[in-house]
Amino acid sequence: MSASHKDRYDLCVIGCGPGGFAAAMRAFDFGKDVCIVEGGEIGGAGVMWGALASKTMWELSKDYAVAAKSDRGYCTTALRVDFEAMRNTVFQAVAEKQSQMLTQIDTFSPGRWKGKGSLTLKRGWGRFVSKTELQITSEAGRKERIIADYFVIATGSLPRQISGIQTDQQRILDSDGILNLKTFPKRLVIIGAGIIGCEYATIFANFGQTAVSLVDHTDRVIPYEDDDVSEFVRNSLTGSGVTIVHSAKLREIVPHDSNLNVRLDFSDGRMQCIDTDAVLIAVGRRPHIDHLGLAQAGIVAQTTAYLKTDENCRLTDSIYAIGDVNHHPALINIAEGEGRHAVEHLFGETPRPLNYRNMSTIMFFHPAVASVGLSERACRRQKIAYRAAYHDNILLPRAIAMRALRGFAKIIVSDDAEQKILGMRAAGPQVSSMIMSIALLMDQNIGIRDILKSVYPHPTISEGIQECLRLLLGKSIYKPEAFPRYLKLWSWHPEKAEQQATP
């Protein structure tokens, strides 16, 4: 087939996850003809295997855990949960989002849309033939080629594997295979105590049908976060019945007909065997780029396998990379923001610089944990002097009314006259909504005195933010002297680091 007969597009987006979809739609806004190439599930891991599916499971497990409580003046005597019905609910949620995405793509397809720009979806796996040409191979093996002026790589990530451990997605699973389970396992071992591992430990513990063991090679869960956050998550997990095994490395998994034998090695020479019915490998994710033929497009991946982009997500003059494939945190909000930013840059609009400092994260534990901006660990690593305030939810009327006392707000500010917000860590009900207010305040780059000109509504969980800020100014309603366990203030300076410790 000659080049003149090949389909030609202004932009080809490789991958139809949340980031790729956002990039395609932004290009459509510019009136461009866009080809979207997807070989797997529409919505990618963000919809089918990741955020949407796992958070649907989390919501269902949270509801079940609340219904199972016996301290609220009501009780249920015949509460039960059906794994297959729960799984079908998750699949229904996924199908709804996939249908929405496909409806929009179809609405603006060349055969239907008469306006400017278009969206064309091609099902198959894309591989570069040159800097301007992509070969697409369908599941049935049919091959076709397209030409595009620009490309956005948005192929996402895959679960990392452990050398020597084979996931069969039946009894030894990763997060992409967790819904292959047909029933709740009586025993589940999770390898990895990062966000994915801790979220699934929370989900299965909430349902109360599974004895969960969480194994990690470090000495604490969520090891990259501040000590108080890690301790809070650990207490939440153990309070839900999760057994945590620290400082252990997985040696092997020995399968038997009726169970699996997980063998662990410890740094002090000990070993431990755990019998279980299923194992979830949750040791992070890696970029999904092996199939792209990047060398044909003149691109060399880093030794870490990530694609190194510039501040505009650009790899070459005509090829951009967004989301999990590059060197930024693997979050859907980042992927979507990068996709929109990249398209704006390549089609001539001057976008606002991406501000990764204010990208917020929600960790769906029991209760949820949210973060934005710098942690104390990051401040110390960068030698930034700071002050911090901690306000426990136990003092909030709304938390008391909800009977949801476990949670806190910790705000970190610059240690100067303005006291601008550097970051926040929070836990408890409604933090997924609350964290965005801090991100907006950080974006405005104003001090806490100006922030406190606004009065928060009552009774709300967000009043914890208000009281935290008042603590930093010595104006809080409740005082640390009366409640030293629940209200705390401290500071850190690089030149005095050896004499300082977080309370």
C-alpha positions as CSV (number, residue, x, y, z in Angstrom):
1,M,0.0,0.0,0.0
2,S,1.5,3.4,-0.9
3,A,1.7,6.2,1.6
4,S,-0.9,8.2,-0.4
5,H,-3.5,5.5,0.4
6,K,-2.8,5.3,4.1
7,D,-5.1,7.1,6.6
8,R,-3.5,10.4,7.6
9,Y,-4.3,12.3,10.8
10,D,-3.3,15.4,12.6
11,L,-2.7,13.5,15.8
12,C,-2.4,9.8,16.7
13,V,-3.0,9.0,20.4
14,I,-1.6,5.6,21.3
15,G,-3.7,4.3,24.3
16,C,-7.3,5.1,25.2
17,G,-6.9,5.3,29.0
18,P,-8.0,8.5,30.9
19,G,-4.9,10.4,29.8
20,G,-5.1,9.4,26.1
21,F,-8.8,10.1,26.0
22,A,-8.2,13.6,27.5
23,A,-5.5,14.3,25.0
24,A,-7.7,13.2,22.1
25,M,-10.6,15.3,23.3
26,R,-8.4,18.4,23.7
27,A,-7.1,17.9,20.1
28,F,-10.7,17.7,18.9
29,D,-11.3,21.1,20.6
30,F,-8.7,22.4,18.2
31,G,-10.6,21.0,15.3
32,K,-8.0,18.3,14.6
33,D,-8.5,14.9,13.0
34,V,-7.5,12.4,15.7
35,C,-6.8,8.7,15.5
36,I,-7.0,6.8,18.9
37,V,-5.3,3.4,18.9
38,E,-6.2,0.9,21.7
39,G,-5.4,-2.8,21.8
40,G,-6.8,-3.6,25.2
41,E,-9.7,-2.3,27.3
42,I,-11.2,1.1,26.5
43,G,-10.4,3.3,29.5
44,G,-7.1,1.4,30.1
45,A,-6.0,0.3,33.6
46,G,-7.5,3.5,35.0
47,V,-11.0,2.2,34.3
48,M,-10.9,-1.6,33.9
49,W,-8.2,-2.7,36.4
50,G,-7.2,0.4,38.4
51,A,-8.9,3.4,39.9
52,L,-12.5,2.9,38.9
53,A,-12.7,-0.9,39.5
54,S,-10.8,-0.8,42.7
55,K,-12.6,2.2,44.1
56,T,-15.9,0.6,43.3
57,M,-14.8,-2.4,45.3
58,W,-13.7,0.0,48.1
59,E,-17.0,1.8,48.2
60,L,-18.9,-1.5,48.4
61,S,-16.6,-2.8,51.1
62,K,-16.9,0.5,53.1
63,D,-20.7,0.3,53.0
64,Y,-20.5,-3.3,54.2
65,A,-18.1,-2.4,57.0
66,V,-20.5,0.3,58.2
67,A,-23.5,-1.9,58.0
68,A,-21.7,-4.6,60.1
69,K,-21.0,-2.1,62.9
70,S,-22.7,-2.8,66.2
71,D,-22.0,0.5,68.0
72,R,-24.6,2.8,66.3
73,G,-27.9,1.7,67.8
74,Y,-28.8,-0.6,65.1
75,C,-27.7,-4.1,64.1
76,T,-28.2,-6.5,61.2
77,T,-28.6,-10.2,62.1
78,A,-28.3,-11.8,58.6
79,L,-25.7,-9.6,56.8
80,R,-23.9,-11.4,54.1
81,V,-22.0,-10.6,50.9
82,D,-21.8,-12.4,47.7
83,F,-18.5,-12.1,45.8
84,E,-20.0,-12.8,42.4
85,A,-22.7,-10.1,42.9
86,M,-20.1,-7.7,44.2
87,R,-17.9,-8.4,41.2
88,N,-20.8,-7.9,38.8
89,T,-21.4,-4.5,40.3
90,V,-17.8,-3.6,39.7
91,F,-18.1,-4.8,36.0
92,Q,-21.3,-2.7,35.7
93,A,-19.5,0.4,36.9
94,V,-16.6,-0.2,34.4
95,A,-19.1,-0.8,31.6
96,E,-20.8,2.4,32.3
97,K,-17.6,4.5,32.0
98,Q,-16.5,2.6,28.9
99,S,-19.8,3.2,27.3
100,Q,-19.6,6.9,27.9
101,M,-16.1,7.1,26.3
102,L,-17.2,5.0,23.3
103,T,-20.4,7.1,22.9
104,Q,-18.3,10.3,22.7
105,I,-15.8,8.8,20.3
106,D,-18.6,7.5,18.0
107,T,-20.5,10.9,18.2
108,F,-17.5,12.6,16.7
109,S,-16.4,9.9,14.2
110,P,-16.0,10.9,10.6
111,G,-19.1,9.0,9.5
112,R,-21.3,10.9,11.9
113,W,-19.8,14.2,12.7
114,K,-20.1,17.0,10.1
115,G,-18.3,19.7,12.0
116,K,-14.6,20.4,12.3
117,G,-12.3,17.8,13.6
118,S,-13.0,14.1,14.1
119,L,-12.2,11.1,16.4
120,T,-11.4,7.7,14.8
121,L,-10.9,4.6,17.1
122,K,-8.7,1.8,15.7
123,R,-8.6,-1.4,17.8
124,G,-5.2,-3.0,17.9
125,W,-1.6,-2.6,19.1
126,G,0.4,0.2,17.6
127,R,4.1,0.0,16.7
128,F,6.2,2.7,15.2
129,V,7.5,2.1,11.7
130,S,9.1,5.5,11.5
131,K,8.7,8.9,13.2
132,T,5.5,9.6,11.2
133,E,4.1,6.1,10.6
134,L,2.4,3.6,12.9
135,Q,1.5,0.0,12.2
136,I,-1.6,-1.3,14.0
137,T,-2.0,-5.0,14.6
138,S,-5.5,-6.2,15.5
139,E,-6.2,-9.1,17.9
140,A,-7.0,-11.2,14.9
141,G,-3.6,-10.4,13.4
142,R,-4.7,-7.9,10.7
143,K,-2.2,-5.2,10.0
144,E,-2.7,-1.6,8.8
145,R,-0.7,1.5,8.8
146,I,-1.5,5.1,9.5
147,I,0.4,8.4,9.2
148,A,0.2,11.3,11.6
149,D,1.8,14.7,12.0
150,Y,2.1,14.2,15.8
151,F,1.8,11.3,18.3
152,V,1.0,11.1,22.0
153,I,2.1,8.0,23.7
154,A,-0.4,7.2,26.5
155,T,0.0,3.4,26.9
156,G,-0.1,3.4,30.7
157,S,1.5,0.8,32.8
158,L,1.5,-2.9,33.8
159,P,1.8,-4.5,37.2
160,R,5.5,-5.2,38.1
161,Q,6.4,-8.8,38.5
162,I,8.7,-10.4,41.0
163,S,11.6,-12.4,39.4
164,G,10.9,-16.1,39.7
165,I,7.2,-15.7,40.7
166,Q,4.7,-16.6,38.0
167,T,1.3,-15.0,38.2
168,D,-1.4,-17.4,36.9
169,Q,-4.2,-14.9,37.6
170,Q,-6.1,-17.7,39.3
171,R,-4.4,-18.2,42.7
172,I,-1.3,-16.0,42.3
173,L,-2.6,-12.7,41.0
174,D,-1.7,-9.1,40.4
175,S,-4.0,-6.1,40.5
176,D,-5.0,-6.7,36.8
177,G,-6.3,-10.1,37.7
178,I,-7.9,-9.6,41.1
179,L,-11.4,-9.9,39.6
180,N,-10.6,-13.3,38.3
181,L,-11.4,-14.6,41.8
182,K,-14.7,-16.4,41.9
183,T,-15.2,-16.1,45.7
184,F,-13.7,-14.5,48.7
185,P,-10.5,-16.4,49.6
186,K,-10.5,-17.5,53.2
187,R,-6.8,-16.4,53.4
188,L,-5.1,-13.8,51.3
189,V,-1.4,-12.8,51.3
190,I,-0.6,-9.5,49.7
191,I,3.0,-8.8,48.8
192,G,3.8,-5.1,48.8
193,A,2.7,-2.4,51.3
194,G,2.4,0.6,48.9
195,I,-0.9,2.2,48.0
196,I,-2.2,-0.7,45.9
197,G,-1.3,-3.4,48.5
198,C,-2.8,-1.4,51.3
199,E,-5.9,-0.5,49.4
200,Y,-6.7,-4.2,48.6
201,A,-5.8,-5.2,52.2
202,T,-8.4,-2.6,53.3
203,I,-11.0,-3.8,50.8
204,F,-10.8,-7.5,51.7
205,A,-10.6,-6.7,55.5
206,N,-13.7,-4.5,55.2
207,F,-15.7,-7.4,53.8
208,G,-14.7,-9.5,56.8
209,Q,-14.6,-12.7,54.8
210,T,-10.9,-13.0,54.4
211,A,-7.9,-13.3,56.8
212,V,-5.4,-10.8,55.2
213,S,-1.7,-10.8,55.6
214,L,0.3,-7.9,54.2
215,V,4.0,-8.5,53.5
216,D,6.6,-5.8,52.7
217,H,10.4,-5.6,52.5
218,T,10.5,-2.3,54.4
219,D,9.9,-1.6,58.1
220,R,6.6,0.3,57.6
221,V,3.6,0.6,55.2
222,I,3.4,3.5,52.7
223,P,7.2,4.0,53.3
224,Y,7.6,7.1,51.3
225,E,5.1,9.1,53.4
226,D,5.7,10.8,56.8
227,D,5.9,8.6,59.9
228,D,2.6,9.8,61.3
229,V,0.8,8.9,58.0
230,S,2.4,5.5,57.8
231,E,1.6,4.8,61.5
232,F,-2.0,5.9,60.9
233,V,-2.4,3.6,58.0
234,R,-0.8,0.7,59.9
235,N,-3.1,1.2,62.8
236,S,-6.1,1.3,60.5
237,L,-5.1,-2.0,58.9
238,T,-4.3,-3.8,62.1
239,G,-7.5,-2.4,63.6
240,S,-9.4,-4.0,60.7
241,G,-7.7,-7.4,61.4
242,V,-4.9,-7.3,58.8
243,T,-1.7,-9.0,59.9
244,I,1.4,-7.0,58.8
245,V,4.7,-8.7,58.2
246,H,7.6,-6.2,57.9
247,S,11.2,-6.5,56.6
248,A,10.4,-9.7,54.7
249,K,11.4,-10.7,51.2
250,L,9.4,-13.2,49.2
251,R,11.5,-16.2,48.4
252,E,9.0,-18.4,46.6
253,I,5.4,-19.6,46.5
254,V,4.9,-23.3,46.5
255,P,1.6,-24.4,45.1
256,H,-0.4,-27.3,46.5
257,D,-3.8,-28.7,45.5
258,S,-5.6,-27.1,48.4
259,N,-3.4,-24.1,49.3
260,L,-0.3,-22.1,48.5
261,N,2.8,-22.0,50.8
262,V,4.4,-18.5,50.9
263,R,8.0,-18.6,52.0
264,L,9.6,-15.4,53.3
265,D,13.2,-14.5,54.2
266,F,14.0,-11.8,56.8
267,S,17.1,-9.6,56.9
268,D,18.2,-11.2,60.2
269,G,18.3,-14.6,58.7
270,R,14.9,-15.9,59.8
271,M,12.4,-17.4,57.5
272,Q,8.6,-17.8,57.7
273,C,6.1,-19.9,55.9
274,I,2.5,-18.8,55.5
275,D,-0.3,-21.0,54.2
276,T,-2.8,-19.2,52.1
277,D,-5.5,-19.6,49.4
278,A,-4.5,-16.7,47.2
279,V,-1.6,-14.3,46.8
280,L,-1.8,-10.8,45.4
281,I,1.5,-9.4,44.0
282,A,1.3,-5.6,44.5
283,V,4.9,-4.3,44.1
284,G,4.2,-1.3,41.8
285,R,3.7,-0.8,38.1
286,R,6.0,-0.4,35.1
287,P,5.6,1.6,31.9
288,H,3.8,-0.4,29.1
289,I,6.1,0.6,26.2
290,D,7.9,-2.6,25.2
291,H,5.7,-3.2,22.1
292,L,5.9,0.3,20.7
293,G,9.1,0.0,18.5
294,L,10.4,3.2,19.9
295,A,13.8,2.8,18.3
296,Q,12.1,3.1,14.9
297,A,10.9,6.6,16.0
298,G,14.4,7.5,17.3
299,I,13.4,7.2,20.9
300,V,15.6,5.5,23.6
301,A,13.9,4.7,26.9
302,Q,15.8,5.4,30.2
303,T,17.5,2.5,31.9
304,T,14.5,2.6,34.3
305,A,12.3,2.0,31.3
306,Y,10.5,5.4,31.7
307,L,10.4,7.9,28.9
308,K,12.2,11.1,29.8
309,T,10.1,14.1,28.6
310,D,10.6,17.8,28.9
311,E,8.4,20.2,30.8
312,N,5.8,20.0,28.0
313,C,5.7,16.2,27.9
314,R,7.7,16.2,24.6
315,L,10.0,13.4,23.6
316,T,10.9,14.6,20.1
317,D,9.6,17.5,17.9
318,S,6.5,15.4,17.0
319,I,6.2,12.8,19.7
320,Y,4.9,13.4,23.2
321,A,4.5,11.0,26.2
322,I,2.0,11.3,29.1
323,G,0.9,9.5,32.1
324,D,2.4,6.3,33.6
325,V,5.1,6.0,30.8
326,N,7.0,9.1,31.9
327,H,8.9,10.0,35.0
328,H,6.1,11.6,37.0
329,P,3.8,10.0,39.6
330,A,1.4,7.5,38.1
331,L,-1.9,9.2,38.9
332,I,-4.9,9.6,36.6
333,N,-5.3,13.3,37.4
334,I,-1.6,13.8,36.3
335,A,-2.2,11.7,33.1
336,E,-5.2,13.8,32.1
337,G,-3.5,17.1,32.9
338,E,-0.4,16.1,30.9
339,G,-2.5,14.9,28.0
340,R,-4.3,18.2,27.8
341,H,-1.1,20.2,28.3
342,A,0.8,18.3,25.6
343,V,-1.9,18.8,23.0
344,E,-2.2,22.5,23.8
345,H,1.6,22.9,23.4
346,L,1.9,21.0,20.1
347,F,-1.0,22.9,18.5
348,G,0.3,26.3,19.4
349,E,-1.6,27.4,22.5
350,T,0.7,28.5,25.3
351,P,-0.5,26.3,28.2
352,R,0.0,27.1,31.9
353,P,3.0,25.2,33.2
354,L,2.1,22.0,34.8
355,N,2.3,22.3,38.6
356,Y,3.1,18.9,40.0
357,R,3.6,20.4,43.4
358,N,-0.2,20.8,43.8
359,M,-1.3,17.5,42.5
360,S,-3.4,15.8,45.1
361,T,-3.6,12.1,45.9
362,I,-6.3,10.0,47.6
363,M,-5.4,6.7,49.2
364,F,-8.5,4.6,49.7
365,F,-7.8,3.0,53.1
366,H,-10.2,2.7,56.1
367,P,-10.5,5.6,56.5
368,A,-9.2,7.3,53.4
369,V,-5.9,9.3,53.4
370,A,-5.3,12.4,51.2
371,S,-2.1,14.2,50.4
372,V,-1.0,17.3,48.5
373,G,2.2,19.2,48.2
374,L,5.3,18.5,50.2
375,S,5.6,16.1,53.1
376,E,7.8,16.7,56.1
377,R,10.2,14.1,54.6
378,A,10.4,16.1,51.3
379,C,10.9,19.4,53.2
380,R,13.8,17.9,55.1
381,R,15.3,16.4,52.0
382,Q,15.2,19.7,50.3
383,K,16.3,21.6,53.5
384,I,13.2,23.7,53.7
385,A,12.4,25.2,57.1
386,Y,8.8,24.6,58.0
387,R,6.2,24.7,60.7
388,A,3.5,22.1,61.1
389,A,0.2,21.8,62.9
390,Y,-1.9,18.6,63.6
391,H,-5.6,18.6,64.4
392,D,-7.3,15.4,65.3
393,N,-10.8,14.7,64.0
394,I,-11.9,13.7,67.5
395,L,-12.5,17.4,68.3
396,L,-14.7,18.0,65.2
397,P,-18.5,18.1,65.9
398,R,-19.2,16.6,62.4
399,A,-16.9,13.7,63.1
400,I,-18.5,13.2,66.5
401,A,-21.9,13.2,64.9
402,M,-20.8,10.8,62.2
403,R,-19.3,8.5,64.8
404,A,-16.2,8.6,62.6
405,L,-13.6,9.9,65.0
406,R,-10.5,8.4,63.4
407,G,-8.8,11.0,61.2
408,F,-6.7,14.2,61.3
409,A,-5.5,17.2,59.3
410,K,-1.8,18.1,59.2
411,I,-0.8,21.3,57.5
412,I,2.8,22.2,56.7
413,V,3.7,25.9,56.1
414,S,6.8,27.9,55.4
415,D,8.5,29.1,58.6
416,D,8.4,32.8,57.8
417,A,6.1,35.8,58.3
418,E,3.8,34.7,55.5
419,Q,3.4,31.1,56.4
420,K,2.4,29.9,52.9
421,I,1.1,26.3,52.7
422,L,3.7,23.8,51.5
423,G,1.5,20.7,51.9
424,M,-1.2,18.8,53.7
425,R,-1.8,15.3,54.9
426,A,-5.3,14.4,56.0
427,A,-7.3,11.3,56.9
428,G,-10.9,10.5,57.7
429,P,-14.3,10.9,56.0
430,Q,-14.7,13.3,53.1
431,V,-10.9,14.0,52.7
432,S,-11.2,13.3,48.9
433,S,-13.2,16.5,48.6
434,M,-11.4,18.4,51.3
435,I,-7.9,18.1,49.8
436,M,-8.8,20.1,46.7
437,S,-9.4,23.2,48.8
438,I,-5.8,23.1,50.0
439,A,-4.5,22.5,46.4
440,L,-6.4,25.7,45.3
441,L,-5.0,27.7,48.2
442,M,-1.5,26.6,47.4
443,D,-2.0,27.6,43.8
444,Q,-3.0,31.1,45.0
445,N,0.3,31.3,46.8
446,I,-1.1,33.3,49.8
447,G,-0.3,33.2,53.5
448,I,-2.6,31.6,56.1
449,R,-3.7,34.9,57.5
450,D,-5.4,35.7,54.2
451,I,-6.8,32.2,54.0
452,L,-8.5,32.6,57.4
453,K,-10.5,35.6,56.1
454,S,-13.0,33.0,55.0
455,V,-15.1,31.2,57.5
456,Y,-15.8,27.5,57.0
457,P,-19.3,26.1,57.3
458,H,-20.4,24.2,60.4
459,P,-20.6,21.4,61.1
460,T,-18.1,20.0,58.5
461,I,-15.0,17.9,58.4
462,S,-13.3,20.8,56.6
463,E,-13.3,22.8,59.8
464,G,-10.3,20.7,60.7
465,I,-8.4,22.7,58.1
466,Q,-9.6,26.0,59.6
467,E,-8.6,24.9,63.2
468,C,-5.2,23.6,61.9
469,L,-4.5,27.0,60.4
470,R,-5.6,28.8,63.5
471,L,-3.3,26.6,65.5
472,L,-0.3,27.9,63.5
473,L,-1.3,31.5,64.5
474,G,-2.1,30.6,68.1
475,K,-5.8,31.3,67.6
476,S,-7.4,27.9,67.7
477,I,-10.6,27.4,69.7
478,Y,-9.3,24.3,71.5
479,K,-5.8,24.5,72.8
480,P,-2.8,22.1,72.7
481,E,-2.3,22.5,76.4
482,A,-5.7,21.0,77.1
483,F,-5.5,18.3,74.4
484,P,-1.9,17.5,73.8
485,R,-2.7,14.2,72.1
486,Y,-5.0,15.8,69.6
487,L,-3.5,19.2,68.9
488,K,0.2,19.5,68.1
489,L,2.6,22.2,66.8
490,W,6.2,21.8,65.8
491,S,8.9,23.2,63.5
492,W,12.0,22.1,61.7
493,H,15.1,24.1,60.6
494,P,18.0,22.7,58.5
495,E,20.6,24.2,60.8
496,K,19.0,22.7,63.9
497,A,18.0,19.3,62.4
498,E,20.0,17.2,64.9
499,Q,18.1,18.6,67.8
500,Q,14.6,18.3,66.3
501,A,12.1,15.5,66.0
502,T,8.5,15.3,64.9
503,P,6.2,14.7,67.8
